[in-house]
Amino acid sequence: MRVAIEGTAIVWANEYNGKRYYSVSVGSKDQEGNWMNARQPVRFKSGIKVSNKTEIEFKAFPTVAKGKDGNFVLWQITEFKETAEQIDVPVEQHYSALTNDDIPF
């Protein structure tokens, strides 16, 4: 299956056990018109470092990675450009704070 993903998103960066992990916020409306949001794990090419809350335009494809609780889907970012740095967005507006147990890797 070949799937291409492209769009604009805010990158959320977190450090855990000496590694840097990234996700983007994905949102849509339910049937009643209420917004629902979730984190989508993403991965950049080796050696690329993106600051927390950076807005990017990107191209990606879905792939599978191994996590502590089994395999999960993440988006491999193949191309991106920063459209804005360090957006001032409260986390609460997008999703509740996650604990280490919520992170799939």
Secondary structure in CASP SS format (residue, H / E / C, confidence):
PFRMAT SS
TARGET T0000
AUTHOR 0000-0000-0000
METHOD secondary structure of the structure
MODEL  1
M C 1.00
R C 1.00
V C 1.00
A C 1.00
I E 1.00
E E 1.00
G E 1.00
T E 1.00
A E 1.00
I E 1.00
V E 1.00
W E 1.00
A E 1.00
N E 1.00
E E 1.00
Y E 1.00
N C 1.00
G C 1.00
K E 1.00
R E 1.00
Y E 1.00
Y E 1.00
S E 1.00
V E 1.00
S E 1.00
V E 1.00
G E 1.00
S E 1.00
K E 1.00
D C 1.00
Q C 1.00
E C 1.00
G C 1.00
N C 1.00
W E 1.00
M E 1.00
N E 1.00
A E 1.00
R E 1.00
Q E 1.00
P E 1.00
V E 1.00
R E 1.00
F C 1.00
K C 1.00
S C 1.00
G C 1.00
I C 1.00
K C 1.00
V C 1.00
S C 1.00
N C 1.00
K C 1.00
T E 1.00
E E 1.00
I E 1.00
E E 1.00
F E 1.00
K E 1.00
A E 1.00
F E 1.00
P E 1.00
T E 1.00
V E 1.00
A E 1.00
K E 1.00
G E 1.00
K C 1.00
D C 1.00
G E 1.00
N E 1.00
F E 1.00
V E 1.00
L E 1.00
W E 1.00
Q E 1.00
I E 1.00
T E 1.00
E E 1.00
F E 1.00
K E 1.00
E E 1.00
T E 1.00
A E 1.00
E C 1.00
Q C 1.00
I C 1.00
D C 1.00
V C 1.00
P C 1.00
V H 1.00
E H 1.00
Q H 1.00
H C 1.00
Y C 1.00
S C 1.00
A C 1.00
L C 1.00
T C 1.00
N C 1.00
D C 1.00
D C 1.00
I C 1.00
P C 1.00
F C 1.00
END
